[in-house]
Amino acid sequence: MLKLIAISADFDPVHKGHEKLIKEGRKLADEKQKKLVIYLNKGYSANHGPFFVNFEARRDMALALGADEVKSFEGLHHRLVLSYSVPIRLNKMYEDGATDYITSAHISLDEIKNKAQKFVKQGNFVGMPKNYPNRNEIRWYALNEFLGSPLEYHVIPEFNKEKYSGRKIRKSILDNDMTIPKETRKLLPKTTIEILEDEIAAGRIPGERNWAEIYKRMNTYSRGNLEKIAYLNGNTINEIIKRRVYRDPESIWAVFRRANYGPVMTRLAVSAIEEEVTKKEVMDLMKSYEAKGVIPEGQKVQRVIDRAWYVANEGEKGVSAKEANETFRNKNIKVDTPPLNIHAGLNLTKFETKIVSEGLNADLYIDKDNKISVQLKADGKKIKTNLRLPAKEVTYLRYIMDSNFIPTTAHIKKDKKGYKVDITIG
């Protein structure tokens, strides 16, 4: 028996808006003689934060309202932005035999289709405008179309989003000393209230971050080690170093605000720090799904590298980075194969030259003066120095280092006139 996918969701917790969606899904499943399966995010939410209610309790809430089965998506939302996690989740549904997808929105299916066409045509789903209504539903529809439309899409009218808000429901419980206030109870199905109260009594709510590990890493990691973590760029790392020591969540949110991160990217970056997610880990995950044909062409790892090389070349001609980026994205520019190895000069003292040897590992980072630098250990001593590179390669390498998920590795190489750093991209 094939399956009808009700929704890929957080359901944190399941409220009456979700109840309506599940009941409509149940009705459609019965008409088509298919199973109603709900996919819940597990581990981290689609907004890259810890769940208020754990997976098992949210699963029970969904099953109590008529779902035949609940499956999980796990390991995605502390590693990937939505433009990458959505095609992976869709692919999982396809593999499971899904034929239909049902969601709720306050715009019609025709409106969703119209707004989705621009992204389907471009084949790039990064940076969907914030002013788009129901942009998550538009993203899901657009990616389903882009991947060949395996799922028939169904949309039901959304309940009052301001009223039926998971965030507000969670806040009301927290603000009332972990009791469900009368007004909030009106927004929740009876079964959800029962499960919530059991979870509260058992002390399993709310889920929280591992702040001790986050503080430890943000307070002690070097620039080179922070550079290896996904979703941290050079400017952000320098802000983190500058504003140490971190003892409370607000100080962490504040440093990311100063680095011009929005709320979603802040949560993703903090989750990456919490789980010590490396750029290499994210890149390898993406490449594994690229091999399956799941990741859109414009979002592939190689395209990110191509863009950095194109911007660097255009910069040599006097074209601004902003203009080069827009041209690359809008005109689907093809570039010559970018170099994946760069040899950079070093500024070493006579003493440092004596203790350095070929093969030493080196960590790249952006120093406090915004220059690309390297740190290495030789004979028990730390050596830090700026790299010597042509302007084009500086621009290229900086774009790579500031990418969310392209790793760089480096080691010392003997040269005719001393030593250089051999840098590998990706």
Beta strands, then each sheet from edge to edge (+ up, - down):
strand 1: 3-9
strand 2: 35-42
strand 3: 69-74
strand 4: 98-105
strand 5: 152-157
strand 6: 341-346
strand 7: 361-366
strand 8: 372-378
strand 9: 381-388
strand 10: 408-415
strand 11: 418-425
sheet 1: 3+ 2+ 1+ 4+ 5+
sheet 2: 6+ 9- 8+ 7- 10+ 11- 6+
end
